[in-house]
Amino acid sequence: MMPQHSGVGGSSGFRDQDGFGGQGEIPFHLGAFYRLNDAVLGKSRGVLSPQNSLWPHSAGWFRRLLHKPKPSSVESLKSSHSASSSPSSSSSSAKSSSSSPGTSLATSSISLSPVSALDINASDSPRWDKSYDVCICHSEGDVELVEELVSYLEGQPESFRCFLQLRDAVAGSAVVTELCDAVQNSHCWVMLITPGFLQDPWCRYQMHQALAEAPMANGRTIPVLKDVDRKDYPRELRNIYYIYMALKEQSFRQIRDTVMRYLQGLCQSSTKRME
């Protein structure tokens, strides 16, 4: 289609051969267009012919020029895209790290919480509000396993403070007093539930004291099952997930990460209250 115009300085409409312009026509200034034609085609001013081999290229170039977005809008789109994509990537990484059951919780605990070990060990950390990080509730028949667990936790970079009854109980004190003080002065309580634990009335007593101190499943009570069927799991703990000790080293890491997560959450809550 030939361009129609009313004069050199007037406005008119144009539609190229591929139907550019949709249902309407594109207005432009003829004088500017003819000067562009002179520069591109190297010819004198005149009406362009569709038979000219350079006509589609010049028309396409002019169409792109009219619809080229502003650099500022492109940059803003890139910035908004990057800003909106970063939370999704972080959430997907958090899902992938936390959705693998039976694996170590070390990576998930780091990715789920921005609080570092340095913050937990800070002098003003609420961690120091209690004398112990972990109290191990166990039967007398499980002392050897508990000593291994305590040695593992105390040897971590965080130097978890553990209450071990045979080591830390005050000689001459009443058993009830020592058990209650251990629960009240500890952030978390590991319940090593074995056949001996189920038959020991003092273990039951300390478990009830811990549940009375924190009845909700907030991460402080950490049940660990060993050589016990699921049907024998104490009813008092049915609303709390437990760690099944199949591999000792892996279970130790899970206990460590659970305690770490609770202390991290404790520091985060304290920081928010201060703000």
N, C-alpha and C positions, 0 to 999 in steps of 0.2 A: 504494500500500500504506500502510495506517495504521500509525503507530509503536506498537509494543508496549512497555509498561513495567510494572514491578512496584511502583512507588511513586514518590513525589515525590523522595526522596533517593537512589533506587537507580540502577543502570546498566541500560541496555538497548541494543538494536540498531536501526539505521535504514537503510533503502534508499530512495533517491529514485526518481523516475519514470523517469530515464534509465539506471537500473541502476548507479548509482555504488556503488563498493565492491567490484566484481569478484565473486569467488566468496565472499567473506566479508562481514560486516556491520561498520559503523563504530560502535564504542562511544562514548557520550558521557554527560555528566551532565545528567539531565533538568531539574534546577533551573536550571542555567545556561542551558540551551536555551530554557526557557520565559521566563526573564527577557529573553533576546535576542528572543524572539517578541513579548513585550510592547513592547519598545522599537521594533522594526521595524514591526510591524503596528498598534501602538496599540490593541490589544484586551486583554481580560482573559485571565487564564491559562486555557488550555483546550487541547484537542486540535486540531491544525491540520488543515484540510481540503484535499485536493488540488484542490477546486473553487475555492479562494481564488486570485485572480489574482496575488498577490504570493508565493505559495508557491514556484514555481520559482526566483525571484530570490533569496529568502532561503536556499533550500537550496544554490543554486550559490555564494552568498557564503560560507556556512558551510563548504562543501567546499573552496573556495580557501583559507579561513582555516586549515583543518586541514593542508593540504598546502603551505602557503607556506614556501619555504626560508628558512633563517636568513640575515640579511644578511652575516654573516661568511663563510658558505660561498659565496655569490655572488661576494663580493669576491675570495676565494681562487681561484675558478674563472677570473675575469677576469685576475687576475695570472698564473696558471699558463698561461692561453692566450696572453697577450701575451709571456710569457717563452719559450714554446715556438715561437711564430710568428716571432720576430725572427731566430733562426738560419736558418730556412728562407728568409726573405726575403733575408737577406744572401747565402746560398748561391746562390739563384736569380739575384741580381744579378751575382754572380761568374761564374756560368755564362754569362749573356747577354753579359757583357763579354769573356769569354775564348773564346767559341765562334764568333766571327766572323772567319774567315780572310781575310787580305788587307787588313785594316784596321789602323789605327794601334794600337800596343800601349800607348799612353800611359794610357788609362783603365783597362785591365786591370791595369797595373803598380801604379796607385794603389789600386785596390780590393782586389787580392790581398794587399797587404802594408801593415800599419799604420805601417811605419817611414817617417818623413818625411825630406825632404832635409836638414832641420836636424840630424837624428840622424846622417846620413851625414857631414855636414861637422863634426861635433863633434870637439873636440881629442883625445878618447880613442877615436875611431873606428878600427877596424882597417883602414880605408881607407888610413890614412897609414903602414901597415906596409911598403908598397911605394912605389917612386918614381913609378910611372905607373898610371893606371887602365886604359889601353888601349894596346896595341902594334899598329900597323897593318903587316901583312905584305903586301907588294905587289911587283910588278915595276917596272922602271924606266919602262916605257911607260905606266904608270898613275899617274904622279906628280901630274898635274894634278887628276885625280879624287880622289886621296887627300888632296891639300891642301885641297880643298873639304870633304871629310869631317872633317878635323882642325879646320878653321875652324868648322864647325858644332858639333862636340862641345865644343870649348873655349869657344865662345860661349854655351853653355847656362847656366842658373842654377847648376848644380852645378859648373861650370868643370872639366869632365873633363880630366885630365892625359894627353896623348897623346905616344907616342914616334913621332917621324917620323925615319926613318933619315938622310935628307939634312940634317936640321936638328939632330938631337940626338946623332948619333954623334960620338965623340971623334976628332978628326983624329990620324992617326998610329997608331991602334989597329988590331989585326988584325980583319978582317971577322968571323971566327968568334967572337972574343971579344965583339964588339959585338952580334952577333945573339943569342948566348946570354944575355948580360947583359940585353938588352932583354926577352927572354922571362921570365927569372927575376924581373925587377924590375917586372913588370906583372901586374895582376889578370886582365885579359882580353886576348884576341888576336883581332883581326879579320883573317881570311884573305880578301883580295880575289882571288877565283879568276877569272882571265881567261885568254884564250889565252896571253898573255905569262907569267902566273904558272905555267902548266903546263909551259912550256918553260924556265923559269929554275931552275937547280939550287940557287941560294941560297934561293929561295922554298921549294923542297922541303925543304931543310935546316932552315929555320926552322919550317916546319910540323911536322916530325918532332920538333924540340926542344920545341915546345909540347905535342904529344901525349905526349912522355915526361914532361913536367912535370905534366900532368893527363890521364892516359889515359882517364878516365871522362867521359861527356858531362854535365858539371856546370854548364854555362853559361859557362865561361871561354873556350872556343874557339867563335868565331862565324864560320862560313863564309858568304861572300857571293858568289853566282854572278853573273857579268855576261858576256854574249856567249859562254856555254859551254853545250853541250848536256848534258842530264842524264846521258847515257851516259859523258861525259868527267869526271864528278865523281870526285875522287880516292877510291880504294878505302879509303884510311886514314881517311876521314871519313864513311864510309857509315852509321855508327851515330849521326851527329849531324845534326839538322835544319839546313837552310841557309836563308838569305834570298836570294830571287831579285830582282836589281835590275832591275825593269822601269821603275819611276818612281823617279828619284833622290831626290827629297824624301821620299817615303814610306819608302824603304830607309834613309835617314839616320835617320828617326824610329825605325824598328825597331831599328837598331843602338844608338841612344841608350837605348831602353827595355830592351833586353837587358842592356846594361852596368849600367843602373840596378837592374834586378832582382837581378843577382848581388851588387852592393854592398849592397842591402837585406838579402838573405839572409845575407850575411857579418856585417852588424851584428846581425841577429837571433840568429845562432848565438853570437856573442860575448856578447850579453846573457844568453842562457840559461846559458852556461857560468859567468858571474859569479854568477848566482842560485843 
